[in-house]
C-alpha cells in the first residue's frame, strides 16, 4: 500500500470519526449501564469499552463486536473455574469519558484496529491505566489495523513502546500455565478449519505496554480473537483447543490484573 | 520576738514538742475537776437570774474560774532539750549547679542562702548549742570546714551521698539533728529511701531548708520526649514532646527539631498554664539507616533558664524487611491495590497467599518455592517467622482449630501484628464470631452473617484518630495527598457498631444514607504482646482509582498501616539499654529478652554482649537471667565517653545459636541540674515530717538553731517551761471579766 493511499484512507477515517463523534447515539449506547463492582457482594465486573471507530457492526460501532454474548459467556466460565466473584447477567459497556470508568479496574476492547479516539479520550485512557486500570485489547489483525492502532496508542502513551510478553511472564502463569501463544480464529475460520489468520496477520502476538514497575497495564492480543472464541465456545463446530485457550488466557489476564 | 511569742511566751516548736503538766497536780487530768467546779460555782452565782442571757454570763464566769484555776495550778510544758555542746548537728548544703538558678532573675539561690545564713548568724547561734559539722554535696558529699568551700557547680545531685556520708562519719556519736539546705532537686539518687531510712532508724530529725521558688519566673522547659527506640527506614516516627512553663502561660514558643545537628523542622506551640504540662506530637521522617539523634529544643521569649530547653531522642533506623503474611480467600481489587501500594516499600516484605479457586492458591512475595507450598502455615515456627498477619475475605472454617489458636498465639505470645480487612467472608460474614479470632479483634462481632453491607460511606476520623500517627496523611509534607474528607466514597463495609473496651477507634464510617449510625471503620487494640486491627471495608482501592494517579494517599495509608502493624513485633532475641540516653558515669542497665523460634521464653540461654564505645573500644559483658521475668536477662556497665554506644547481643542454647540483636544508646553530658529545677517543697516537707524534723522556708531559717535544741536524744534533758505567766492567759482573763461586767451593765444587773 503506497503512502498516498494510506494518507487518503486516514483522512477518510478522520472525517468519518468526526461525523460519528458529533452524532449522538451513533456509538450504540444501547445497553450500557453502570453496574458498580461489589454489587451484591460481587467483585469483578467485565467492562467493555465503548470507543469511537471508523467502522462498526450493525450500526453500533466496532466496540460492540461479539457483545454481549462473548462477555456473558466468558463470565460464566470464569465464575465456574475460579473464585473470582463475578457480576453475572449484566452487560456492562462504558464510554471512555463516562464518570464511572474508574470504577472498573478491568477494561476490555475489541477490534481496536478500527479505533479512532481524540486526544481527550486518549488522555483519559492514559490516566486510567496510570492509576492502575488494566486494559485488554483484542481481535485486530494485519498491518493496516496495527498501523491504525499504533497511531491511537501513541496518543495515549507517546513515550512508551509496545513490547512482546514472553511465555515465561507471570501473566501466563497466574492461574493456568500457558507456554505458547496460539492464534485463535473467528468462528467462521475456526469452524471451517481452513486457516486461522485474517488479513495478513499470520502470526499471533501477546504484546503489552508496561508501567514504570514493569507490570503490563495494557495487554494487546494482536492477530488473534479471544472474543469470538468465548462467544462461540458452545458452537459444536468451533474447535475446543481454541475456545479452551481463549478461556485460559482470559482468566489469566483477570487473575493477573487482580494480583499485580 | 515573733507575734506568736508575744502572746504565747515561747516559740511554736516548744508547744509542738512539749507536754502539758501542772506543778500542783500529779496528773493533768485532775484539772477537769476544777473545770466542773468552776461551772457549778458560776451556775450557783447566777441561778436567781432567769432567761437566755444568764447562760452567757454563766459561761463567761466559768471561763474566768477555769483560767484562774489553770494559773493557780502552776502549769508547765515538759520538753526534751539538748545539753549545750553535748551533741552534734550536721549542716549539709547543696553544692550543685541548680543553686545558681536565679528564680526571680536577680540573686542566685546560693547568694540568697548565704545572705540569709549570715543575716541570722545561723552558724554562730548553732555553735552555742551544738558541735556543728558542715558538709557539702552534689554527686558526692564531703565535709568542709567553712562555707567558703562551697562552689555550687556540681553537675548532678545525689542526696543519698550526703546521708551515706553522715551515717558513716557520725554513726557512733550523739547526733541531734541534720539541717538539709537544698532546692530539693535530686536527679541521681537511686536508693534514697534506704539511705534516709538508716537516719530515721536512729530517730534523728532532719530539718529541711527550702532554697528557691516553686515557680521559676519565666521559664519554659522540655520535660520529656517519648519516641520509638527503633523504626524502619523510610518511615515516619512520632515523638511526643512534653513541656511546661512558668510565667509564660498562653505565650507562643517555637519548638525546633534537629536531626544529627541539622535543622529538620520548627513548629509554633502555645505554652500551657503554670503547673500544667503541654504536649505535642512531632512527625519525624526517617530516611537514613543507622543511629539518628533527634534534638528537640524550645525557644520562648525571655526564658530565664535556657539550659533546660532541649532534650534528645536516639532512634535506631533499621532496614530489616519484616515479613507480613496476607491470606486472601478470593481475588479482590483490595488485595491487588494493597499489594501495589506497598510494592515499592522496600522496608516491608509482603508475602501473600491467595485462593484463586476452591483448591488453588497463588503465592506472591515468596523467597523460595517451598514457602507456603502447603498453604497456610501449620506450625508455630513457620507462622511466627512473620511479624504481621493479614486476613482478608476468607471464612473461618478455612483454618483448622489448631491454626486458629496459632493465630491467637501469634498475637498474644509472639507479639505479632494482626489485621482483618472487610469483605463478604470477613468478620461475622466469615463466622469469626464463633472462633478464637473473635478474642483478638478490637470490635464486637454479632451473630449476623449478613453484616456485609453495600452502601456508600466516607471516613469520619475520630477525635483520637486526628492526632494518631496512622491517620496523618502527610507527615513529611512532601507527598501529594488529600485530606480525609476529600477522599472518594467507600462502597461497602462490614457493619459493626461497637468496639471493645480498651480498643482505640481511629475512624468511624459516615454513611451517606444515615448520619445517626456511625459504625466502626478502623480500630485496634493491644492483645497480649501484640496488637490487632480491624479495617471494616475492602473498597479503599477506590482511593487509588478515583483520584489522580499522582496522588499518594492510598499508598501512604497502607504503608503506614503495614509498618505500624509490625513496628512493635519482637525478634526472638531483643536487647536494649534501659534508657536511650545516659550521663557520663551513670550506670547503664542492659536488658535482653530471649525466646526460641516458637517464641517460648528461655531462661537457660547463654547470652553474651559486646558494647562498642564511640572510640571503638569493645567491652564484653555477660547477661544473667533476672529471675523475675521469664526470658529476661540483665547486665550492667558504665559509659564514660560521650557518644553513641553500640550493643551487640548473641544468644545461644546448647551451642546452637538462637539469634542476635543490635541496638544503640547514647552517653551525653547535659545540664541535668537545670531540668525540673523548681524548689520541691513537697519533697522536703515529706523528708522533714517523716523524720520528726521540720521544714523551713529560707526566710525562716533563723528559727532553726533555737528549734533544733528541742529534741529527745541521748544528750537531752527534760526541761520545764512555766506557763502561768503566758500573756495570753491574762488577756483572756481580762476579756472574760470585762465581758461579764459589760453584759451585766447592759442588763441592768450591775
Contacts between the chains, C-beta under 8 A, distances in Angstrom:
chain1	res1	chain2	res2	distance
A	36	B	491	6.3
A	37	B	333	6.9
A	37	B	491	7.9
A	38	B	454	5.8
A	38	B	491	5.3
A	38	B	492	5.2
A	38	B	539	6.6
A	39	B	454	6.4
A	40	B	454	7.2
A	41	B	424	4.5
A	41	B	452	6.0
A	41	B	454	6.9
A	41	B	492	7.8
A	43	B	330	6.9
A	43	B	331	7.2
A	43	B	332	5.4
A	43	B	333	6.7
A	44	B	331	7.4
A	81	B	357	6.6
A	82	B	331	7.2
A	82	B	356	5.7
A	82	B	357	4.9
A	83	B	329	7.1
A	83	B	330	4.3
A	83	B	331	6.4
A	83	B	355	5.7
A	83	B	356	5.7
A	83	B	357	5.3
A	83	B	358	6.7
A	84	B	330	6.8
A	84	B	331	4.9
A	84	B	356	7.8
A	85	B	330	5.9
A	85	B	332	7.9
A	85	B	424	7.4
A	102	B	545	4.5
A	102	B	546	5.1
A	103	B	542	7.4
A	103	B	545	7.2
A	103	B	546	7.5
A	105	B	333	5.6
A	105	B	336	7.6
A	105	B	541	7.4
A	105	B	545	6.0
A	127	B	548	7.4
A	127	B	549	6.1
A	130	B	549	3.8
A	131	B	544	6.2
A	131	B	545	5.2
A	131	B	547	7.7
A	131	B	548	7.7
A	131	B	549	4.5
A	132	B	336	7.9
A	132	B	337	6.4
A	132	B	340	6.2
A	132	B	544	5.7
A	132	B	545	6.2
A	132	B	549	7.8
A	133	B	545	6.8
A	174	B	356	7.9
A	174	B	362	6.5
A	175	B	356	5.8
A	175	B	357	7.7
A	175	B	360	7.4
A	175	B	362	7.4
A	213	B	343	6.8
A	213	B	344	7.3
A	254	B	331	7.5
A	255	B	331	6.0
A	255	B	356	5.8
A	255	B	362	6.9
A	257	B	336	7.2
A	258	B	331	4.0
A	258	B	332	6.9
A	258	B	333	6.6
A	258	B	335	6.9
A	258	B	336	4.9
A	259	B	331	6.7
A	259	B	335	7.0
A	259	B	336	5.7
A	259	B	339	7.1
A	259	B	352	8.0
A	259	B	354	6.4
A	259	B	362	6.3
A	259	B	364	6.5
A	260	B	336	6.9
A	260	B	339	7.4
A	260	B	340	7.6
